[in-house]
């Protein structure tokens, strides 16, 4: 499998306050495409980062509308994956993929 195809299942890491707090529990949060599933994600992350994945939770954020300056604006939804790593392992997101 090419490295290009491995990176197709990971769009970007999500660096928020909540995801930073999860990193203390060996959990990393990634934004993934809508076609991603747990089996492919596990294989790809283990090959790319050379870590052992113990659990994957996928959350599907739905489309929503919000009011900005009196106008309704559509905010597109996305899918995110919370990856739990084996104890003692970590992924350094600051080095880049």
C-alpha positions, 0 to 999 in steps of 0.5 A, a space after each residue: 500500500 502506497 504512503 499516499 493511500 495511507 494518508 487518505 483516511 486522515 484529513 488533519 489532527 484536531 487541536 482543541 482544548 478538549 483534544 489536548 486534555 484527552 492526550 493525557 489519556 493516550 487519546 488523539 483526535 483526527 478529522 477523517 473523511 466521511 467514508 472512513 471506518 474503524 478497520 481501515 483507520 486502525 491499519 493506516 494509523 498503525 502503519 504511519 505512526 508505528 504505534 499500537 491502537 487499542 480502540 477507535 471511537 468515531 463521531 459523526 458531526 451533522 450539518 447545522 445552520 447558525 446565524 451570523 450577522 443576521 443571516 443564516 449560514 450553513 456549517 458543513 458537518 464532518 467525521 472525527 475519530 478518537 484514537 486510543 493508543 497503547 499505554 506508554 505510546 504517543 503521537 507527536 502532532 507538532 512534527 507534522 505528518 
